[in-house]
Amino acid sequence: MQGAIPLIVKTNNADIIATVLAVKAEVETSNKHKMRLVFMGAAEAHLVVSELRNADVGVILTPPRSFPYTWDHRRVCVLCYGISA
């Protein structure tokens, strides 16, 4: 919680990413320490790219060329191979 090592959260869902970013902001406000956070998977990160940029978190896109095989992955950006900040 003091930012010594990053917390890696594995998720593809934009709603979960947004919720974790809100928790990160709350933890940083109460602890007065910057929390290091990395999202792994992040297939829907393109939907919350401005929030990710403002929160200064890392993103590891896996797999590199996602495809929406299930309904839960319907918002995957098949053309996004990277997110530019």
C-alpha positions as CSV (number, residue, x, y, z in Angstrom):
1,M,0.0,0.0,0.0
2,Q,3.0,2.3,0.2
3,G,3.8,1.8,-3.5
4,A,6.9,-0.4,-3.1
5,I,5.6,-3.1,-5.5
6,P,2.9,-2.9,-8.1
7,L,-0.5,-4.6,-7.7
8,I,-1.4,-6.5,-10.9
9,V,-5.1,-6.9,-11.6
10,K,-6.0,-9.4,-14.3
11,T,-9.3,-8.4,-16.0
12,N,-10.6,-7.6,-19.4
13,N,-13.8,-5.8,-18.3
14,A,-13.9,-2.0,-18.6
15,D,-16.4,-1.8,-15.7
16,I,-14.0,-3.6,-13.4
17,I,-11.1,-1.5,-14.5
18,A,-13.1,1.7,-13.7
19,T,-14.1,0.3,-10.3
20,V,-10.5,-0.6,-9.4
21,L,-9.3,2.9,-10.5
22,A,-11.9,4.4,-8.1
23,V,-10.6,2.2,-5.3
24,K,-7.1,3.2,-6.1
25,A,-8.0,6.9,-5.9
26,E,-9.7,6.3,-2.5
27,V,-6.7,4.3,-1.1
28,E,-4.3,7.0,-2.3
29,T,-6.4,9.7,-0.6
30,S,-6.5,7.9,2.7
31,N,-2.9,6.7,2.8
32,K,-1.2,9.7,1.2
33,H,0.9,7.2,-0.8
34,K,0.9,6.6,-4.6
35,M,-0.4,3.1,-5.3
36,R,1.4,1.3,-8.2
37,L,-1.2,-0.5,-10.3
38,V,-1.0,-2.6,-13.5
39,F,-3.9,-4.1,-15.4
40,M,-3.2,-7.3,-17.3
41,G,-5.5,-8.5,-20.0
42,A,-7.3,-5.2,-20.4
43,A,-9.1,-6.1,-23.7
44,E,-11.7,-3.3,-23.0
45,A,-9.1,-0.7,-21.9
46,H,-9.8,1.4,-24.9
47,L,-13.2,2.3,-23.4
48,V,-11.5,3.9,-20.3
49,V,-8.3,5.1,-21.8
50,S,-8.6,8.6,-20.4
51,E,-9.2,7.3,-16.9
52,L,-6.2,5.0,-17.2
53,R,-4.0,7.9,-18.4
54,N,-5.2,10.2,-15.5
55,A,-4.6,7.5,-12.9
56,D,-1.1,6.8,-14.2
57,V,-1.4,3.0,-14.3
58,G,0.3,0.4,-16.5
59,V,-1.6,-1.8,-19.0
60,I,-0.4,-5.2,-20.4
61,L,-2.6,-6.2,-23.3
62,T,-3.0,-10.0,-23.5
63,P,-3.5,-11.7,-25.8
64,P,-2.0,-9.2,-28.2
65,R,-4.8,-9.7,-30.8
66,S,-8.0,-10.2,-28.9
67,F,-11.1,-11.4,-30.5
68,P,-14.6,-11.5,-28.9
69,Y,-15.3,-15.2,-28.8
70,T,-18.0,-14.9,-26.0
71,W,-20.7,-12.4,-25.2
72,D,-18.7,-11.1,-22.2
73,H,-16.0,-10.0,-24.6
74,R,-18.2,-8.2,-27.0
75,R,-16.6,-4.8,-26.3
76,V,-13.1,-6.0,-27.2
77,C,-11.5,-3.7,-29.7
78,V,-10.2,-6.0,-32.5
79,L,-8.4,-3.1,-34.1
80,C,-6.6,-1.9,-31.0
81,Y,-3.2,-3.5,-30.7
82,G,-2.0,-0.8,-28.3
83,I,-3.2,2.1,-26.4
84,S,-1.5,5.4,-26.9
85,A,-1.5,7.7,-23.9
